[in-house]
Amino acid sequence: MCTSFISRKNDTIIGMNFDNNGMKYSIEEKHEGWFVVMVDGGSGKHPSFGVDQNGRFFNNLIVNSNGKGLYRRPSSKVTYTTKLFTGILDGIIVPEHLQEYLEKVEVVNVPDWSCHNMICDSAANVWIIEPGRGNIHSPANESSFFVMTNFSLVDMGINKSKIDCERYETAVRMLTKADEINIDSAFEILQEVSQKEGEWMTEFSMVFSKNKGKLYYCQNRNFENRYEYDFKSQK
């Protein structure tokens, strides 16, 4: 399924493979300063992942359920994942203040899905939100990168278990070995961890550079044929 990473050295580089099982998806640009991919999982279009011109990022990746974090009606103390994303896109929830928000509000899943989320603020601080499991906060100065795929990072930390995900291990190895990550090397990582067969195949890959103020993407693992999205030219 999907793979995402944040590289936070001299530049904030965000990489994301969207692995799909046939769901309809589309690019949405109606939120000023944001590039968002919407996915229709059967109940209409909802934001799946997106990045803004300042390096704020969110995504929604499938993870095995532990039977907790199931959907509940939103309230002052509970929200669900897509409502959280909509709040970020609308400027109601500010990623730079996300820690304060998460201390007051529990995030649960949408009906019939089990997912976890990577959220990054403009300073490359990262939060992992896993409904029913807990949250992880990784400040930018804690490590030079952060990777998430489709297993629980909270469980991995609690149980200290061996990682059984080749995509995760490959991304970590390549990020560790690289002296610097740029657009090309980020796409090399995405190509290595892309899925070419099975139910979930890589259909959309994107790399964002904060220093450049640009996002590059390709479709259906055609990594040499990239499209460029310049946030500055969209103003």
ZIFEN-V228238 format. One record per residue. N is the residue number from 1. RES is the residue in three letters. SS is DSSP state (hx for helix, st for strand, lp for the rest). BURIAL is # if it has 24 or more other C-alpha atoms within 12 Angstrom, else .. D_FIRST is the distance of its C-alpha to the first C-alpha in whole Angstrom. Layout:
# ZIFEN-V228238
((N:RES:SS:BURIAL:D_FIRST) (N:RES:SS:BURIAL:D_FIRST))
This chain:
# ZIFEN-V228238
((1:MET:lp:#:0) (2:CYS:lp:#:4) (3:THR:st:#:7) (4:SER:st:#:10) (5:PHE:st:#:14) (6:ILE:st:#:18) (7:SER:st:#:20) (8:ARG:st:#:24) (9:LYS:lp:#:26) (10:ASN:lp:.:29) (11:ASP:lp:#:27) (12:THR:st:#:24) (13:ILE:st:#:21) (14:ILE:st:#:17) (15:GLY:st:#:14) (16:MET:st:#:11) (17:ASN:st:#:8) (18:PHE:st:#:7) (19:ASP:st:#:5) (20:ASN:st:#:7) (21:ASN:lp:.:9) (22:GLY:lp:.:12) (23:MET:lp:.:13) (24:LYS:st:.:16) (25:TYR:st:#:15) (26:SER:st:.:18) (27:ILE:st:#:19) (28:GLU:st:.:22) (29:GLU:lp:.:25) (30:LYS:lp:.:27) (31:HIS:lp:#:27) (32:GLU:lp:.:29) (33:GLY:lp:#:28) (34:TRP:st:#:24) (35:PHE:st:#:21) (36:VAL:st:#:19) (37:VAL:st:#:16) (38:MET:st:#:17) (39:VAL:st:#:15) (40:ASP:st:.:16) (41:GLY:lp:.:15) (42:GLY:lp:.:18) (43:SER:lp:.:20) (44:GLY:lp:.:21) (45:LYS:st:.:19) (46:HIS:st:#:18) (47:PRO:st:#:17) (48:SER:st:#:13) (49:PHE:st:#:14) (50:GLY:st:#:17) (51:VAL:st:#:20) (52:ASP:st:#:23) (53:GLN:lp:#:26) (54:ASN:lp:#:27) (55:GLY:lp:#:23) (56:ARG:lp:#:22) (57:PHE:st:#:19) (58:PHE:st:#:16) (59:ASN:st:#:13) (60:ASN:lp:#:11) (61:LEU:st:#:8) (62:ILE:st:#:8) (63:VAL:lp:#:10) (64:ASN:lp:#:12) (65:SER:lp:.:15) (66:ASN:lp:.:18) (67:GLY:lp:.:21) (68:LYS:lp:.:22) (69:GLY:lp:#:21) (70:LEU:lp:#:21) (71:TYR:lp:#:22) (72:ARG:lp:.:26) (73:ARG:lp:.:28) (74:PRO:lp:.:28) (75:SER:lp:.:31) (76:SER:lp:.:33) (77:LYS:lp:.:31) (78:VAL:st:#:28) (79:THR:st:#:25) (80:TYR:st:#:22) (81:THR:hx:#:19) (82:THR:hx:#:19) (83:LYS:hx:#:23) (84:LEU:hx:#:22) (85:PHE:hx:#:20) (86:THR:hx:#:23) (87:GLY:hx:.:26) (88:ILE:hx:#:24) (89:LEU:hx:#:25) (90:ASP:lp:.:28) (91:GLY:lp:.:29) (92:ILE:lp:.:30) (93:ILE:lp:#:28) (94:VAL:lp:#:28) (95:PRO:hx:#:25) (96:GLU:hx:#:28) (97:HIS:hx:.:30) (98:LEU:hx:#:26) (99:GLN:hx:#:28) (100:GLU:hx:.:31) (101:TYR:hx:#:29) (102:LEU:hx:#:26) (103:GLU:hx:.:30) (104:LYS:hx:.:31) (105:VAL:lp:#:28) (106:GLU:st:#:26) (107:VAL:st:#:22) (108:VAL:st:#:21) (109:ASN:lp:#:18) (110:VAL:lp:#:19) (111:PRO:lp:.:20) (112:ASP:lp:.:18) (113:TRP:lp:#:14) (114:SER:lp:#:13) (115:CYS:st:#:12) (116:HIS:st:#:13) (117:ASN:st:#:14) (118:MET:st:#:15) (119:ILE:st:#:18) (120:CYS:st:#:20) (121:ASP:lp:#:24) (122:SER:lp:#:26) (123:ALA:lp:#:27) (124:ALA:lp:#:24) (125:ASN:lp:#:24) (126:VAL:st:#:21) (127:TRP:st:#:20) (128:ILE:st:#:17) (129:ILE:st:#:18) (130:GLU:st:#:17) (131:PRO:lp:#:19) (132:GLY:lp:#:21) (133:ARG:lp:#:20) (134:GLY:st:#:22) (135:ASN:st:#:21) (136:ILE:st:#:21) (137:HIS:st:#:23) (138:SER:st:#:23) (139:PRO:lp:#:26) (140:ALA:lp:#:26) (141:ASN:lp:.:28) (142:GLU:lp:.:27) (143:SER:lp:.:25) (144:SER:lp:#:24) (145:PHE:st:#:20) (146:PHE:st:#:17) (147:VAL:st:#:14) (148:MET:st:#:11) (149:THR:lp:#:7) (150:ASN:lp:#:7) (151:PHE:lp:#:10) (152:SER:lp:#:13) (153:LEU:hx:#:15) (154:VAL:hx:#:18) (155:ASP:hx:#:18) (156:MET:hx:.:18) (157:GLY:hx:.:21) (158:ILE:hx:.:23) (159:ASN:hx:.:23) (160:LYS:lp:.:23) (161:SER:lp:.:20) (162:LYS:lp:.:19) (163:ILE:lp:.:16) (164:ASP:lp:.:14) (165:CYS:lp:.:11) (166:GLU:hx:.:11) (167:ARG:hx:#:9) (168:TYR:hx:#:11) (169:GLU:hx:.:14) (170:THR:hx:#:14) (171:ALA:hx:#:14) (172:VAL:hx:#:16) (173:ARG:hx:.:19) (174:MET:hx:#:19) (175:LEU:hx:#:19) (176:THR:hx:.:22) (177:LYS:hx:.:24) (178:ALA:lp:.:24) (179:ASP:lp:.:27) (180:GLU:lp:.:26) (181:ILE:lp:#:23) (182:ASN:lp:#:24) (183:ILE:hx:#:22) (184:ASP:hx:.:22) (185:SER:hx:#:21) (186:ALA:hx:#:18) (187:PHE:hx:#:17) (188:GLU:hx:#:17) (189:ILE:hx:#:15) (190:LEU:hx:#:12) (191:GLN:hx:#:13) (192:GLU:hx:#:13) (193:VAL:lp:#:10) (194:SER:lp:#:9) (195:GLN:lp:#:7) (196:LYS:lp:.:11) (197:GLU:lp:.:11) (198:GLY:lp:.:10) (199:GLU:lp:.:9) (200:TRP:lp:.:6) (201:MET:st:#:7) (202:THR:st:#:8) (203:GLU:st:#:11) (204:PHE:st:#:12) (205:SER:st:#:12) (206:MET:st:#:15) (207:VAL:st:#:17) (208:PHE:st:#:20) (209:SER:st:#:23) (210:LYS:lp:#:26) (211:ASN:lp:.:29) (212:LYS:lp:.:28) (213:GLY:lp:#:28) (214:LYS:st:#:25) (215:LEU:st:#:22) (216:TYR:st:#:20) (217:TYR:st:#:18) (218:CYS:st:#:17) (219:GLN:st:#:15) (220:ASN:lp:#:14) (221:ARG:lp:#:14) (222:ASN:lp:.:17) (223:PHE:lp:#:18) (224:GLU:lp:.:21) (225:ASN:lp:.:22) (226:ARG:lp:.:21) (227:TYR:st:.:23) (228:GLU:st:.:24) (229:TYR:st:#:25) (230:ASP:st:.:28) (231:PHE:lp:#:28) (232:LYS:hx:.:32) (233:SER:hx:.:32) (234:GLN:hx:.:31) (235:LYS:lp:.:34))
